[in-house]
Amino acid sequence: MNVTFALNAVTTREELQEALGGEPRWSLINSVRSRLTDVDRLWLAGSPFCLLATAGADGSCDVSPRGDEPGFALVLSDTTIALPERAGNRRGDGYANLLENGHVGLLFMIPGRTDTLRINGRAVLVRDGPFFDQMAVDGRRPVLAAVVEVEEIFYHCTKAFHRSGLWRSERWDRDAAPSRSEVARALEADVPRQFGAVALEEEYAHERCAL
């Protein structure tokens, strides 16, 4: 890492735990499991959104959003879930990582809830399976699915949501950053220059991306 100022770097687990205030509470360590419970199944059935974290063979990382109707993550067994992939922008950065390194981290959210369900495990990509019909939306089956074998599952701290006020709509500011059309016009070379701002806003408002 190239930096122009001195850093008091943390380089050992002992230093890390000291900085965090000591060892994790026993209750948190004891809550980590390797199989889904009925409670976990209910959470997944109510979750419309998750973040998928992957890393390539060289250590390069990617975090991608995944979402659909609540319950989009299909439970196949007490140790296996499947995430559907819909037709979209075709980048597939996280999926390319999975071809090199099957380790994944998943963070499932439910709007309005300040706790999250975390699943760590290993995933493989499949093009078809007997469960694809169960993941169809409007009669369209997914183009791929990531089948995840659960290694760790646990519920995570609520503090980040409280501190950020993520679900407090009175604190939302949709104009805090450039709109999607403004980003496209500034950074995406394939956007025709003749497209006006209104036309682009309408275009991106109806776009359905698979990330």
N, C-alpha and C positions, 0 to 999 in steps of 0.2 A: 504494500500500500504506500503510495507516494503522497506525503503530506508536507505542508510548509510550516507546521507548528508542532510543538512537542505534545505528545499524547502520553497519558498515564495508562498504558494499555493493560488490559486483563488478559493473561496468557495461560492461567491454570484454572482447573475446576475449584480449587480451594479459594483462589482470589475471587472467582465468580460468586461463590456462595457467601463469601464475606461481604461483597458489595451488595448482594441481595438481602443481607440481614440474617444469614444463618441457613441452616438446613431446611428443606421443605417440610411443612407440617405432615405428620404421619397420616392424617386423614386423606390428604391429597395423594400421597404415594399409594395408599391402600385402595384408592378409587380406580386405579388403572386396571383394566380388564382386557381379555383377549377374545371375548365372545359377546355378541349382542344379547341384551336382555329385552324383556317386554317393554320396559321403559324406553330403551334405545329405539326399538321399532316404532313406538308411538312418536318419538321425536322426529325420526326420519320421515314418517308419514305426514308430519305437519310442516316439514321444511321445504321451501321452494327454491333455496339458494345455498350454494356452498362455494368455497374457494379450494382449488386443486393446486397443490404445490408439488413440483417435480424438480429433478436435477439431472443434467446430462452426465456422461461418463467423465467429462473434464471438470465437473463441479459447477458448471454454469446453471443458473436456476431460472425457474419460471413459476409464476403464480397466475392462474387463470380463473375467472368466474364461471360457474356452471349454474344453470337455473332453468326451471320449468314449473309446471303446476306442483303444488305440495305433494310430496311422495314420489317425485321424479327419480330419486335414488331408490332403485328396486332392491329389496332384501331377498336374496336367493337362499340364504341359510343363516345360521347363527354366527357364521364366520365369513360370509361373503355378501358383498353388495355389488350392484352394477350401475354405472352412470351412463346415460344415453348421450350420444353426440348427434346433433341435428345438422342438416346442410347449412353451411354458412360461408365464412370468409376464407376457409381452406388453409389458414396458416398452420394450425396444429403444432405449435411450439412445444406445449406440454406433452403431447402424444409422441413427438419425435424423441423427447427425453426418455419416455417410457420404453422405447425400443432399445435404448442403451442402458437404462438403469430403472428397474421396476419399482423402486421405492417411491411412495407417495404420502403426502399429508393432506388431510381433508378437514375443513372447518365448516360445519353445517350451522346455519343461522335460521331463526324464525323471527320475522319482523315484529318489533316491539319487545322481544325478549332480550335480556342483557347477559344471559348465559349462552354458551355454545357447546356443540358436541364435536369433539375432535376424534378423528380416526386416522391412525397411521398403519400402513401395511404395504403390500406389494400388489402391483396391478399388471394385467396383460390386456391387450387390445384384441377384440374379436369382431368379425364382420357379420356374424349371424349367430343365432342361438335360439333355443326353444322359448326363451323369455322375451324375445324381441317384440312379439305381438303385445305383450303387457305394457311395453313402453311406447307404443304408438300414440301419436297425437294427431287428431283430425284424420285418422286413417293412415298416417305416414309413419312407417317404422324408422327407427334411428339408422343412420348410415354406419355407425360404429358403436361399440360400447366398451367402456373400461371396466373390467371385472376386477374388483379389489378384494384380496384376501386380508382380513383384519388381523393385525398383530397387536395393536393397542387401541383402546377406546376409553374415553373419559370425558367428563364435563369440565368446562374451563371457566376461569374467573370472569366476573362481570365488570371489573373496575374500568377497563378500557371503554366500555359502552357508557358507563356513568360519567367518566371524565370528558369524553368527547360529546356527550349529549346526542349520540347518533340518531336515536329514534324520536328526539324532541323536535317536532315539525316547526315550532316557533323559532328554532335556531337555524333552520335550513336556509341557505342562500344559493339558489340555482345560478345566480349571476356572478358568483365568486370567481369563476374561471371562464375562459372563452367557451362559447357554445360548440357543439359538435361540428356544425357547419363551418364555424370560424377556424377550428382546428384543421379541418380538411382543406380549406382553402389555403391555409398557411403552410401546411406540412406535407400534404399528399399530392404528389406530382401528377397523378392520373385524374385529378378532378378538373374537368373542363373550366377554363377561366371565365367562359361566358355565362356559367351558372350564377344566377343571382343568389343573394343570401336567403331570400324567402324560399326559392326553389330547393336549395340545399337543406334548409331546416325541414321542409316537408319530406324530402327524401330520407333523411336520417331519422326522422320521427317514426317512420314506418319500417325502417330496416330491421330485420331480425338476424342478428349475428350469432354465430356459434364460435366461441373463443377457445 
